[in-house]
C-alpha cells in the first residue's frame, strides 16, 4: 500500500543524501534502514561500571565550559 507523506525540503535533501550514500533504491528503503539501525542500538546501562556518583559528577563539565 502506498501512502503520501509531507516532509520539508531539508528532510528531502537529507533522504536523498542517505539514499545515494547507502545505494538504496527508494526513500522507503532509506527510512527502514534508519529505523532498524536505531531499534538495534544496545543499551548503555552499566557503561560507567561501578563508579560512585561523586566520581562521575566530578568528571562532568560545568556550564561555563560549554560553547
Secondary structure, 3 states (H helix, E strand, C coil): CCCCCCCCHHHHHHHHHHHHHHCCCCHHHHHHHHHHHHHCCCCCCCCCCCCCHHHHHHHCCCHHHCC
